C-alpha cells in the first residue's frame, strides 16, 4: 500500500457540505478497491481539492473517484513522508 | 490560524534525507513567523512536494520556505477540511 495525493482543479466555490458529501461517497465504496481516503482539504477560492489516501495503485484511487462522480485531475504516489 | 497546502514543483529525484533536511530547516525557524509545518509528502518521480502547515498567512509560509532555500510554487489556504 502506498500513500497518494490526488488533486481536483476547477472546484471553485465548493462548500463544506459538498466536500463532506463527496468524501462520504468515496468512503462508502472505497473498500471495493482496497483504497482508504484519509483526509481531504479544499480551497474554494482557487477551486482546488486535495485528497490524501492509502491505496494499492493510482488507478484504484481514480476508479473510486470516477464512480462517485469527481475524477481527479492529478494523482501522485507519495513514497516519501515526514 | 489557517491550514495551508503549499506545493513545490521541479523536485525530481528528491530523497528521503533531502525531504527530512528541508523539513527540519523549516521547523527550526517556523516559530519566528508563527507557522507550523505539520507534514510533508514527496513524489520524486514527478518532482512534486506537498507541505501541510498551519499559519497566520500564506506570506508567512512563503517567508519561511524562502529563508530555508526552497520557495513554494503554489500556496493554497484550506478553509475546508474533512
Backbone of each chain as nested JSON, in Angstrom:
{
  "chains": [
    {"id": "A", "residues": [
      {"number": 1, "name": "UNK", "atoms": {"N": [0.848, -1.196, 0.0], "CA": [0.0, 0.0, 0.0], "C": [0.883, 1.246, 0.0]}},
      {"number": 2, "name": "UNK", "atoms": {"N": [0.432, 2.239, -0.703], "CA": [1.182, 3.482, -0.872], "C": [0.25, 4.651, -0.563]}},
      {"number": 3, "name": "UNK", "atoms": {"N": [0.84, 5.742, -0.083], "CA": [0.059, 6.971, 0.064], "C": [-0.035, 7.641, -1.3]}},
      {"number": 4, "name": "UNK", "atoms": {"N": [-1.167, 8.284, -1.526], "CA": [-1.376, 9.066, -2.748], "C": [-1.976, 10.414, -2.392]}},
      {"number": 5, "name": "UNK", "atoms": {"N": [-1.582, 11.442, -3.15], "CA": [-2.269, 12.732, -3.089], "C": [-2.924, 12.931, -4.436]}},
      {"number": 6, "name": "UNK", "atoms": {"N": [-4.242, 13.063, -4.428], "CA": [-4.878, 13.424, -5.691], "C": [-5.414, 14.839, -5.58]}},
      {"number": 7, "name": "UNK", "atoms": {"N": [-5.441, 15.493, -6.733], "CA": [-5.776, 16.911, -6.789], "C": [-6.913, 17.096, -7.783]}},
      {"number": 8, "name": "UNK", "atoms": {"N": [-7.913, 17.86, -7.362], "CA": [-9.034, 18.219, -8.236], "C": [-8.955, 19.712, -8.496]}},
      {"number": 9, "name": "UNK", "atoms": {"N": [-8.931, 20.088, -9.762], "CA": [-8.969, 21.506, -10.127], "C": [-10.389, 21.865, -10.562]}},
      {"number": 10, "name": "UNK", "atoms": {"N": [-10.678, 23.143, -10.601], "CA": [-11.968, 23.612, -11.121], "C": [-13.124, 23.503, -10.146]}},
      {"number": 11, "name": "UNK", "atoms": {"N": [-12.831, 23.299, -8.845], "CA": [-13.897, 23.138, -7.849], "C": [-14.203, 24.483, -7.166]}},
      {"number": 12, "name": "UNK", "atoms": {"N": [-14.273, 25.531, -7.956], "CA": [-14.488, 26.869, -7.4], "C": [-15.802, 26.942, -6.622]}},
      {"number": 13, "name": "UNK", "atoms": {"N": [-15.733, 27.509, -5.435], "CA": [-16.932, 27.714, -4.633], "C": [-17.422, 26.487, -3.902]}},
      {"number": 14, "name": "UNK", "atoms": {"N": [-16.636, 25.407, -3.895], "CA": [-17.068, 24.211, -3.172], "C": [-17.35, 24.576, -1.708]}},
      {"number": 15, "name": "UNK", "atoms": {"N": [-18.435, 24.003, -1.174], "CA": [-18.83, 24.287, 0.211], "C": [-18.396, 23.144, 1.124]}},
      {"number": 16, "name": "UNK", "atoms": {"N": [-18.453, 23.403, 2.429], "CA": [-18.125, 22.367, 3.407], "C": [-19.054, 21.168, 3.235]}},
      {"number": 17, "name": "UNK", "atoms": {"N": [-20.344, 21.426, 3.001], "CA": [-21.303, 20.333, 2.834], "C": [-20.988, 19.506, 1.59]}},
      {"number": 18, "name": "UNK", "atoms": {"N": [-20.604, 20.179, 0.514], "CA": [-20.276, 19.449, -0.719], "C": [-19.012, 18.617, -0.547]}},
      {"number": 19, "name": "UNK", "atoms": {"N": [-18.01, 19.171, 0.148], "CA": [-16.78, 18.408, 0.381], "C": [-17.072, 17.175, 1.23]}},
      {"number": 20, "name": "UNK", "atoms": {"N": [-17.878, 17.366, 2.275], "CA": [-18.219, 16.243, 3.155], "C": [-19.02, 15.185, 2.398]}},
      {"number": 21, "name": "UNK", "atoms": {"N": [-19.959, 15.612, 1.567], "CA": [-20.772, 14.657, 0.807], "C": [-19.898, 13.853, -0.162]}},
      {"number": 22, "name": "UNK", "atoms": {"N": [-18.964, 14.523, -0.813], "CA": [-18.075, 13.829, -1.756], "C": [-17.188, 12.831, -1.012]}},
      {"number": 23, "name": "UNK", "atoms": {"N": [-16.681, 13.254, 0.139], "CA": [-15.809, 12.379, 0.931], "C": [-16.599, 11.152, 1.414]}},
      {"number": 24, "name": "UNK", "atoms": {"N": [-17.811, 11.373, 1.89], "CA": [-18.631, 10.247, 2.372], "C": [-18.958, 9.274, 1.245]}},
      {"number": 25, "name": "UNK", "atoms": {"N": [-19.189, 9.803, 0.045], "CA": [-19.479, 8.938, -1.107], "C": [-18.274, 8.058, -1.419]}},
      {"number": 26, "name": "UNK", "atoms": {"N": [-17.073, 8.647, -1.313], "CA": [-15.851, 7.858, -1.531], "C": [-15.703, 6.787, -0.45]}},
      {"number": 27, "name": "UNK", "atoms": {"N": [-15.907, 7.185, 0.8], "CA": [-15.744, 6.231, 1.919], "C": [-16.702, 5.048, 1.789]}},
      {"number": 28, "name": "UNK", "atoms": {"N": [-17.88, 5.318, 1.224], "CA": [-18.901, 4.278, 1.153], "C": [-18.511, 3.122, 0.236]}},
      {"number": 29, "name": "UNK", "atoms": {"N": [-17.654, 3.387, -0.758], "CA": [-17.313, 2.323, -1.713], "C": [-15.823, 2.037, -1.801]}},
      {"number": 30, "name": "UNK", "atoms": {"N": [-14.995, 2.79, -1.061], "CA": [-13.54, 2.672, -1.197], "C": [-13.023, 1.259, -0.95]}},
      {"number": 31, "name": "UNK", "atoms": {"N": [-13.707, 0.522, -0.061], "CA": [-13.248, -0.817, 0.288], "C": [-13.252, -1.776, -0.893]}},
      {"number": 32, "name": "UNK", "atoms": {"N": [-14.085, -1.485, -1.874], "CA": [-14.169, -2.368, -3.043], "C": [-12.882, -2.354, -3.86]}},
      {"number": 33, "name": "UNK", "atoms": {"N": [-12.073, -1.291, -3.674], "CA": [-10.778, -1.183, -4.369], "C": [-9.613, -1.201, -3.372]}},
      {"number": 34, "name": "UNK", "atoms": {"N": [-9.911, -1.512, -2.106], "CA": [-8.883, -1.521, -1.046], "C": [-8.195, -0.157, -0.898]}},
      {"number": 35, "name": "UNK", "atoms": {"N": [-8.966, 0.91, -1.172], "CA": [-8.499, 2.291, -1.002], "C": [-9.019, 2.804, 0.333]}},
      {"number": 36, "name": "UNK", "atoms": {"N": [-8.252, 3.695, 0.985], "CA": [-8.816, 4.447, 2.111], "C": [-8.469, 5.925, 1.96]}},
      {"number": 37, "name": "UNK", "atoms": {"N": [-9.496, 6.742, 1.878], "CA": [-9.314, 8.193, 1.819], "C": [-9.217, 8.717, 3.243]}},
      {"number": 38, "name": "UNK", "atoms": {"N": [-8.024, 9.244, 3.586], "CA": [-7.766, 9.645, 4.971], "C": [-8.254, 11.055, 5.272]}},
      {"number": 39, "name": "UNK", "atoms": {"N": [-7.94, 11.991, 4.386], "CA": [-8.301, 13.389, 4.62], "C": [-8.539, 14.058, 3.279]}},
      {"number": 40, "name": "UNK", "atoms": {"N": [-9.276, 15.153, 3.324], "CA": [-9.436, 15.993, 2.134], "C": [-9.471, 17.442, 2.584]}},
      {"number": 41, "name": "UNK", "atoms": {"N": [-8.869, 18.296, 1.773], "CA": [-8.775, 19.726, 2.079], "C": [-9.206, 20.49, 0.822]}},
      {"number": 42, "name": "UNK", "atoms": {"N": [-9.906, 21.605, 1.01], "CA": [-10.366, 22.371, -0.152], "C": [-10.072, 23.855, -0.007]}},
      {"number": 43, "name": "UNK", "atoms": {"N": [-9.704, 24.435, -1.14], "CA": [-9.532, 25.881, -1.278], "C": [-10.591, 26.344, -2.282]}},
      {"number": 44, "name": "UNK", "atoms": {"N": [-11.769, 26.77, -1.805], "CA": [-12.842, 27.147, -2.736], "C": [-12.457, 28.308, -3.642]}},
      {"number": 45, "name": "UNK", "atoms": {"N": [-11.577, 29.198, -3.176], "CA": [-11.238, 30.378, -3.983], "C": [-10.492, 29.992, -5.256]}},
      {"number": 46, "name": "UNK", "atoms": {"N": [-9.559, 29.063, -5.143], "CA": [-8.811, 28.637, -6.343], "C": [-9.438, 27.4, -6.981]}},
      {"number": 47, "name": "UNK", "atoms": {"N": [-10.439, 26.824, -6.301], "CA": [-11.102, 25.638, -6.844], "C": [-10.265, 24.378, -6.77]}},
      {"number": 48, "name": "UNK", "atoms": {"N": [-9.425, 24.282, -5.733], "CA": [-8.512, 23.151, -5.599], "C": [-8.924, 22.265, -4.427]}},
      {"number": 49, "name": "UNK", "atoms": {"N": [-8.971, 20.956, -4.663], "CA": [-9.225, 19.991, -3.59], "C": [-8.091, 18.983, -3.589]}},
      {"number": 50, "name": "UNK", "atoms": {"N": [-7.544, 18.708, -2.402], "CA": [-6.507, 17.696, -2.206], "C": [-7.092, 16.557, -1.402]}},
      {"number": 51, "name": "UNK", "atoms": {"N": [-6.867, 15.33, -1.856], "CA": [-7.292, 14.145, -1.104], "C": [-6.071, 13.279, -0.821]}},
      {"number": 52, "name": "UNK", "atoms": {"N": [-5.891, 12.919, 0.447], "CA": [-4.806, 12.03, 0.854], "C": [-5.392, 10.635, 1.065]}},
      {"number": 53, "name": "UNK", "atoms": {"N": [-4.799, 9.648, 0.421], "CA": [-5.33, 8.287, 0.533], "C": [-4.201, 7.278, 0.69]}},
      {"number": 54, "name": "UNK", "atoms": {"N": [-4.601, 6.073, 1.067], "CA": [-3.696, 4.924, 1.036], "C": [-4.366, 3.912, 0.123]}},
      {"number": 55, "name": "UNK", "atoms": {"N": [-3.61, 3.374, -0.817], "CA": [-4.248, 2.557, -1.85], "C": [-3.224, 1.643, -2.516]}},
      {"number": 56, "name": "UNK", "atoms": {"N": [-3.71, 0.593, -3.182], "CA": [-2.793, -0.295, -3.894], "C": [-2.238, 0.311, -5.177]}},
      {"number": 57, "name": "UNK", "atoms": {"N": [-2.915, 1.306, -5.757], "CA": [-2.444, 1.915, -7.012], "C": [-3.188, 3.225, -7.266]}},
      {"number": 58, "name": "UNK", "atoms": {"N": [-2.602, 4.055, -8.134], "CA": [-3.278, 5.288, -8.543], "C": [-4.57, 4.968, -9.299]}},
      {"number": 59, "name": "UNK", "atoms": {"N": [-4.542, 3.887, -10.071], "CA": [-5.748, 3.509, -10.813], "C": [-6.903, 3.188, -9.867]}},
      {"number": 60, "name": "UNK", "atoms": {"N": [-6.592, 2.539, -8.748], "CA": [-7.644, 2.206, -7.782], "C": [-8.253, 3.481, -7.198]}},
      {"number": 61, "name": "UNK", "atoms": {"N": [-7.392, 4.453, -6.884], "CA": [-7.894, 5.752, -6.38], "C": [-8.807, 6.388, -7.419]}},
      {"number": 62, "name": "UNK", "atoms": {"N": [-8.346, 6.385, -8.672], "CA": [-9.121, 7.036, -9.73], "C": [-10.464, 6.342, -9.949]}},
      {"number": 63, "name": "UNK", "atoms": {"N": [-10.469, 4.999, -9.879], "CA": [-11.743, 4.3, -10.096], "C": [-12.789, 4.704, -9.052]}},
      {"number": 64, "name": "UNK", "atoms": {"N": [-12.381, 4.828, -7.802], "CA": [-13.345, 5.24, -6.775], "C": [-13.843, 6.66, -7.049]}},
      {"number": 65, "name": "UNK", "atoms": {"N": [-12.922, 7.573, -7.332], "CA": [-13.329, 8.968, -7.577], "C": [-14.208, 9.084, -8.818]}},
      {"number": 66, "name": "UNK", "atoms": {"N": [-13.929, 8.254, -9.83], "CA": [-14.768, 8.317, -11.036], "C": [-16.179, 7.809, -10.742]}},
      {"number": 67, "name": "UNK", "atoms": {"N": [-16.248, 6.71, -9.978], "CA": [-17.572, 6.137, -9.687], "C": [-18.424, 7.081, -8.841]}},
      {"number": 68, "name": "UNK", "atoms": {"N": [-17.783, 7.917, -8.019], "CA": [-18.548, 8.849, -7.181], "C": [-18.719, 10.212, -7.86]}},
      {"number": 69, "name": "UNK", "atoms": {"N": [-18.287, 10.296, -9.122], "CA": [-18.622, 11.476, -9.915], "C": [-17.641, 12.626, -9.845]}},
      {"number": 70, "name": "UNK", "atoms": {"N": [-16.456, 12.405, -9.271], "CA": [-15.479, 13.51, -9.221], "C": [-14.08, 12.977, -9.534]}},
      {"number": 71, "name": "UNK", "atoms": {"N": [-13.822, 12.678, -10.812], "CA": [-12.492, 12.195, -11.207], "C": [-11.412, 13.221, -10.855]}},
      {"number": 72, "name": "UNK", "atoms": {"N": [-10.256, 12.732, -10.42], "CA": [-9.154, 13.615, -10.038], "C": [-8.45, 14.148, -11.281]}},
      {"number": 73, "name": "UNK", "atoms": {"N": [-7.921, 15.372, -11.157], "CA": [-7.126, 15.966, -12.237], "C": [-5.707, 15.412, -12.243]}},
      {"number": 74, "name": "UNK", "atoms": {"N": [-5.179, 15.091, -11.064], "CA": [-3.816, 14.551, -10.911], "C": [-3.83, 13.546, -9.767]}},
      {"number": 75, "name": "UNK", "atoms": {"N": [-3.017, 12.516, -9.87], "CA": [-2.807, 11.602, -8.741], "C": [-1.306, 11.334, -8.64]}},
      {"number": 76, "name": "UNK", "atoms": {"N": [-0.746, 11.6, -7.466], "CA": [0.688, 11.395, -7.246], "C": [0.931, 10.385, -6.136]}},
      {"number": 77, "name": "UNK", "atoms": {"N": [1.73, 9.355, -6.393], "CA": [2.164, 8.495, -5.295], "C": [3.119, 9.296, -4.402]}},
      {"number": 78, "name": "UNK", "atoms": {"N": [3.116, 8.976, -3.108], "CA": [3.927, 9.719, -2.134], "C": [4.818, 8.754, -1.368]}},
      {"number": 79, "name": "UNK", "atoms": {"N": [5.881, 8.277, -1.999], "CA": [6.732, 7.318, -1.292], "C": [7.481, 7.939, -0.117]}},
      {"number": 80, "name": "UNK", "atoms": {"N": [7.62, 9.276, -0.1], "CA": [8.351, 9.941, 0.988], "C": [7.399, 10.779, 1.832]}},
      {"number": 81, "name": "UNK", "atoms": {"N": [7.479, 10.593, 3.142], "CA": [6.628, 11.322, 4.087], "C": [7.472, 11.734, 5.285]}},
      {"number": 82, "name": "UNK", "atoms": {"N": [7.309, 12.959, 5.722], "CA": [7.903, 13.366, 7.011], "C": [6.825, 14.019, 7.855]}}
    ]},
    {"id": "B", "residues": [
      {"number": 1, "name": "UNK", "atoms": {"N": [-5.649, 31.391, 12.739], "CA": [-4.731, 30.481, 12.061], "C": [-5.502, 29.649, 11.039]}},
      {"number": 2, "name": "UNK", "atoms": {"N": [-4.874, 29.414, 9.942], "CA": [-5.491, 28.702, 8.825], "C": [-4.547, 27.584, 8.387]}},
      {"number": 3, "name": "UNK", "atoms": {"N": [-5.138, 26.516, 7.865], "CA": [-4.314, 25.479, 7.237], "C": [-3.92, 25.949, 5.838]}},
      {"number": 4, "name": "UNK", "atoms": {"N": [-2.729, 25.557, 5.432], "CA": [-2.261, 25.836, 4.072], "C": [-1.637, 24.581, 3.478]}},
      {"number": 5, "name": "UNK", "atoms": {"N": [-1.826, 24.412, 2.171], "CA": [-1.069, 23.401, 1.426], "C": [-0.179, 24.153, 0.46]}},
      {"number": 6, "name": "UNK", "atoms": {"N": [1.122, 23.945, 0.593], "CA": [1.986, 24.527, -0.423], "C": [2.603, 23.402, -1.239]}},
      {"number": 7, "name": "UNK", "atoms": {"N": [2.862, 23.736, -2.497], "CA": [3.299, 22.745, -3.472], "C": [4.603, 23.225, -4.104]}},
      {"number": 8, "name": "UNK", "atoms": {"N": [5.564, 22.32, -4.162], "CA": [6.841, 22.593, -4.824], "C": [6.922, 21.716, -6.061]}},
      {"number": 9, "name": "UNK", "atoms": {"N": [7.119, 22.335, -7.206], "CA": [7.319, 21.575, -8.439], "C": [8.823, 21.517, -8.757]}},
      {"number": 10, "name": "UNK", "atoms": {"N": [9.2, 20.604, -9.608], "CA": [10.591, 20.544, -10.083], "C": [11.562, 19.865, -9.133]}},
      {"number": 11, "name": "UNK", "atoms": {"N": [11.029, 19.125, -8.124], "CA": [11.904, 18.466, -7.139], "C": [12.197, 17.011, -7.552]}},
      {"number": 12, "name": "UNK", "atoms": {"N": [12.454, 16.811, -8.828], "CA": [12.67, 15.462, -9.341], "C": [13.82, 14.777, -8.623]}},
      {"number": 13, "name": "UNK", "atoms": {"N": [13.596, 13.561, -8.199], "CA": [14.653, 12.768, -7.581], "C": [14.927, 13.098, -6.131]}},
      {"number": 14, "name": "UNK", "atoms": {"N": [14.083, 13.906, -5.502], "CA": [14.311, 14.226, -4.085], "C": [14.363, 12.926, -3.267]}},
      {"number": 15, "name": "UNK", "atoms": {"N": [15.298, 12.883, -2.322], "CA": [15.458, 11.692, -1.485], "C": [14.8, 11.907, -0.126]}},
      {"number": 16, "name": "UNK", "atoms": {"N": [14.651, 10.806, 0.608], "CA": [14.089, 10.888, 1.961], "C": [14.944, 11.798, 2.836]}},
      {"number": 17, "name": "UNK", "atoms": {"N": [16.253, 11.689, 2.714], "CA": [17.147, 12.527, 3.521], "C": [16.988, 14.005, 3.178]}},
      {"number": 18, "name": "UNK", "atoms": {"N": [16.847, 14.294, 1.882], "CA": [16.685, 15.697, 1.473], "C": [15.351, 16.268, 1.968]}},
      {"number": 19, "name": "UNK", "atoms": {"N": [14.297, 15.445, 1.892], "CA": [12.994, 15.912, 2.376], "C": [13.063, 16.18, 3.877]}},
      {"number": 20, "name": "UNK", "atoms": {"N": [13.679, 15.272, 4.607], "CA": [13.79, 15.43, 6.062], "C": [14.624, 16.66, 6.407]}},
      {"number": 21, "name": "UNK", "atoms": {"N": [15.726, 16.864, 5.698], "CA": [16.585, 18.02, 5.969], "C": [15.837, 19.328, 5.702]}},
      {"number": 22, "name": "UNK", "atoms": {"N": [15.066, 19.365, 4.621], "CA": [14.308, 20.577, 4.297], "C": [13.244, 20.841, 5.359]}},
      {"number": 23, "name": "UNK", "atoms": {"N": [12.575, 19.761, 5.786], "CA": [11.522, 19.902, 6.804], "C": [12.124, 20.384, 8.13]}},
      {"number": 24, "name": "UNK", "atoms": {"N": [13.255, 19.81, 8.512], "CA": [13.892, 20.224, 9.77], "C": [14.345, 21.682, 9.711]}},
      {"number": 25, "name": "UNK", "atoms": {"N": [14.818, 22.119, 8.546], "CA": [15.233, 23.523, 8.397], "C": [14.037, 24.452, 8.578]}},
      {"number": 26, "name": "UNK", "atoms": {"N": [12.88, 24.04, 8.04], "CA": [11.662, 24.84, 8.234], "C": [11.266, 24.857, 9.713]}},
      {"number": 27, "name": "UNK", "atoms": {"N": [11.278, 23.69, 10.343], "CA": [10.859, 23.604, 11.75], "C": [11.752, 24.469, 12.643]}},
      {"number": 28, "name": "UNK", "atoms": {"N": [13.013, 24.582, 12.271], "CA": [13.966, 25.304, 13.12], "C": [13.657, 26.796, 13.212]}},
      {"number": 29, "name": "UNK", "atoms": {"N": [13.004, 27.358, 12.194], "CA": [12.762, 28.814, 12.209], "C": [11.279, 29.174, 12.089]}},
      {"number": 30, "name": "UNK", "atoms": {"N": [10.392, 28.173, 11.956], "CA": [8.978, 28.462, 11.689], "C": [8.335, 29.338, 12.767]}},
      {"number": 31, "name": "UNK", "atoms": {"N": [8.791, 29.193, 14.005], "CA": [8.187, 29.946, 15.103], "C": [8.333, 31.45, 14.943]}},
      {"number": 32, "name": "UNK", "atoms": {"N": [9.329, 31.867, 14.202], "CA": [9.547, 33.307, 14.023], "C": [8.426, 33.949, 13.211]}},
      {"number": 33, "name": "UNK", "atoms": {"N": [7.685, 33.12, 12.468], "CA": [6.541, 33.627, 11.697], "C": [5.225, 33.021, 12.19]}},
      {"number": 34, "name": "UNK", "atoms": {"N": [5.269, 32.339, 13.343], "CA": [4.083, 31.68, 13.916], "C": [3.478, 30.64, 12.963]}},
      {"number": 35, "name": "UNK", "atoms": {"N": [4.354, 30.021, 12.159], "CA": [3.958, 28.954, 11.228], "C": [4.283, 27.614, 11.888]}},
      {"number": 36, "name": "UNK", "atoms": {"N": [3.466, 26.578, 11.59], "CA": [3.894, 25.219, 11.939], "C": [3.681, 24.29, 10.752]}},
      {"number": 37, "name": "UNK", "atoms": {"N": [4.759, 23.692, 10.311], "CA": [4.698, 22.725, 9.215], "C": [4.391, 21.354, 9.81]}},
      {"number": 38, "name": "UNK", "atoms": {"N": [3.202, 20.841, 9.506], "CA": [2.736, 19.604, 10.14], "C": [3.267, 18.353, 9.453]}},
      {"number": 39, "name": "UNK", "atoms": {"N": [3.161, 18.319, 8.126], "CA": [3.566, 17.14, 7.368], "C": [4.09, 17.568, 6.013]}},
      {"number": 40, "name": "UNK", "atoms": {"N": [4.878, 16.696, 5.4], "CA": [5.308, 16.926, 4.02], "C": [5.362, 15.57, 3.315]}},
      {"number": 41, "name": "UNK", "atoms": {"N": [4.972, 15.579, 2.067], "CA": [4.924, 14.358, 1.262], "C": [5.619, 14.645, -0.072]}},
      {"number": 42, "name": "UNK", "atoms": {"N": [6.346, 13.668, -0.593], "CA": [7.056, 13.9, -1.854], "C": [6.853, 12.764, -2.838]}},
      {"number": 43, "name": "UNK", "atoms": {"N": [6.739, 13.159, -4.096], "CA": [6.696, 12.246, -5.239], "C": [7.934, 12.54, -6.083]}},
      {"number": 44, "name": "UNK", "atoms": {"N": [9.032, 11.824, -5.833], "CA": [10.281, 12.116, -6.562], "C": [10.14, 11.961, -8.074]}},
      {"number": 45, "name": "UNK", "atoms": {"N": [9.254, 11.061, -8.523], "CA": [9.128, 10.801, -9.961], "C": [8.59, 12.019, -10.708]}},
      {"number": 46, "name": "UNK", "atoms": {"N": [7.575, 12.661, -10.161], "CA": [7.021, 13.849, -10.825], "C": [7.661, 15.125, -10.297]}},
      {"number": 47, "name": "UNK", "atoms": {"N": [8.482, 15.003, -9.253], "CA": [9.148, 16.175, -8.699], "C": [8.23, 17.085, -7.9]}},
      {"number": 48, "name": "UNK", "atoms": {"N": [7.212, 16.482, -7.257], "CA": [6.225, 17.267, -6.519], "C": [6.373, 17.057, -5.017]}},
      {"number": 49, "name": "UNK", "atoms": {"N": [6.366, 18.143, -4.256], "CA": [6.364, 18.069, -2.794], "C": [5.177, 18.877, -2.282]}},
      {"number": 50, "name": "UNK", "atoms": {"N": [4.41, 18.271, -1.365], "CA": [3.292, 18.935, -0.709], "C": [3.648, 19.148, 0.755]}},
      {"number": 51, "name": "UNK", "atoms": {"N": [3.415, 20.364, 1.257], "CA": [3.628, 20.651, 2.677], "C": [2.318, 21.159, 3.275]}},
      {"number": 52, "name": "UNK", "atoms": {"N": [1.89, 20.557, 4.372], "CA": [0.695, 20.985, 5.095], "C": [1.145, 21.79, 6.308]}},
      {"number": 53, "name": "UNK", "atoms": {"N": [0.598, 22.976, 6.442], "CA": [1.013, 23.833, 7.561], "C": [-0.193, 24.511, 8.181]}},
      {"number": 54, "name": "UNK", "atoms": {"N": [0.041, 25.089, 9.363], "CA": [-0.92, 25.991, 9.978], "C": [-0.17, 27.297, 10.165]}},
      {"number": 55, "name": "UNK", "atoms": {"N": [-0.798, 28.399, 9.749], "CA": [-0.05, 29.659, 9.711], "C": [-1.005, 30.842, 9.717]}},
      {"number": 56, "name": "UNK", "atoms": {"N": [-0.479, 32.017, 10.07], "CA": [-1.334, 33.211, 10.043], "C": [-1.615, 33.707, 8.626]}},
      {"number": 57, "name": "UNK", "atoms": {"N": [-0.779, 33.367, 7.649], "CA": [-0.981, 33.836, 6.278], "C": [-0.113, 33.029, 5.314]}},
      {"number": 58, "name": "UNK", "atoms": {"N": [-0.483, 33.079, 4.032], "CA": [0.337, 32.437, 3.002], "C": [1.709, 33.103, 2.917]}},
      {"number": 59, "name": "UNK", "atoms": {"N": [1.746, 34.408, 3.131], "CA": [3.027, 35.119, 3.079], "C": [3.981, 34.606, 4.164]}},
      {"number": 60, "name": "UNK", "atoms": {"N": [3.433, 34.31, 5.335], "CA": [4.278, 33.796, 6.42], "C": [4.867, 32.439, 6.039]}},
      {"number": 61, "name": "UNK", "atoms": {"N": [4.041, 31.576, 5.438], "CA": [4.531, 30.274, 4.978], "C": [5.651, 30.483, 3.958]}},
      {"number": 62, "name": "UNK", "atoms": {"N": [5.412, 31.386, 3.011], "CA": [6.406, 31.608, 1.956], "C": [7.709, 32.156, 2.519]}},
      {"number": 63, "name": "UNK", "atoms": {"N": [7.62, 33.06, 3.494], "CA": [8.857, 33.636, 4.044], "C": [9.735, 32.548, 4.676]}},
      {"number": 64, "name": "UNK", "atoms": {"N": [9.119, 31.609, 5.384], "CA": [9.921, 30.529, 5.988], "C": [10.553, 29.675, 4.888]}},
      {"number": 65, "name": "UNK", "atoms": {"N": [9.762, 29.275, 3.909], "CA": [10.284, 28.431, 2.826], "C": [11.38, 29.15, 2.022]}},
      {"number": 66, "name": "UNK", "atoms": {"N": [11.223, 30.457, 1.848], "CA": [12.255, 31.207, 1.104], "C": [13.553, 31.263, 1.903]}},
      {"number": 67, "name": "UNK", "atoms": {"N": [13.437, 31.502, 3.211], "CA": [14.64, 31.624, 4.046], "C": [15.404, 30.308, 4.126]}},
      {"number": 68, "name": "UNK", "atoms": {"N": [14.68, 29.17, 3.996], "CA": [15.362, 27.872, 4.062], "C": [15.737, 27.363, 2.667]}},
      {"number": 69, "name": "UNK", "atoms": {"N": [15.511, 28.213, 1.667], "CA": [16.063, 27.908, 0.354], "C": [15.184, 27.102, -0.582]}},
      {"number": 70, "name": "UNK", "atoms": {"N": [13.901, 26.94, -0.214], "CA": [13.007, 26.197, -1.121], "C": [11.65, 26.894, -1.217]}},
      {"number": 71, "name": "UNK", "atoms": {"N": [11.594, 28.022, -1.944], "CA": [10.324, 28.727, -2.111], "C": [9.269, 27.836, -2.772]}},
      {"number": 72, "name": "UNK", "atoms": {"N": [8.032, 27.959, -2.323], "CA": [6.948, 27.14, -2.866], "C": [6.496, 27.661, -4.22]}},
      {"number": 73, "name": "UNK", "atoms": {"N": [6.04, 26.74, -5.081], "CA": [5.495, 27.124, -6.386], "C": [4.051, 27.625, -6.251]}},
      {"number": 74, "name": "UNK", "atoms": {"N": [3.316, 27.072, -5.281], "CA": [1.918, 27.449, -5.037], "C": [1.669, 27.364, -3.54]}},
      {"number": 75, "name": "UNK", "atoms": {"N": [0.808, 28.229, -3.026], "CA": [0.349, 28.107, -1.641], "C": [-1.163, 28.325, -1.64]}},
      {"number": 76, "name": "UNK", "atoms": {"N": [-1.897, 27.355, -1.11], "CA": [-3.359, 27.46, -1.056], "C": [-3.863, 27.422, 0.382]}},
      {"number": 77, "name": "UNK", "atoms": {"N": [-4.67, 28.399, 0.795], "CA": [-5.349, 28.274, 2.079], "C": [-6.378, 27.147, 1.985]}},
      {"number": 78, "name": "UNK", "atoms": {"N": [-6.631, 26.486, 3.103], "CA": [-7.536, 25.33, 3.121], "C": [-8.615, 25.555, 4.172]}},
      {"number": 79, "name": "UNK", "atoms": {"N": [-9.586, 26.412, 3.875], "CA": [-10.62, 26.656, 4.887], "C": [-11.501, 25.44, 5.141]}},
      {"number": 80, "name": "UNK", "atoms": {"N": [-11.54, 24.493, 4.21], "CA": [-12.393, 23.308, 4.377], "C": [-11.548, 22.051, 4.547]}},
      {"number": 81, "name": "UNK", "atoms": {"N": [-11.853, 21.278, 5.582], "CA": [-11.125, 20.042, 5.876], "C": [-12.128, 18.973, 6.281]}},
      {"number": 82, "name": "UNK", "atoms": {"N": [-11.964, 17.771, 5.753], "CA": [-12.754, 16.635, 6.262], "C": [-11.787, 15.496, 6.586]}}
    ]}
  ]
}
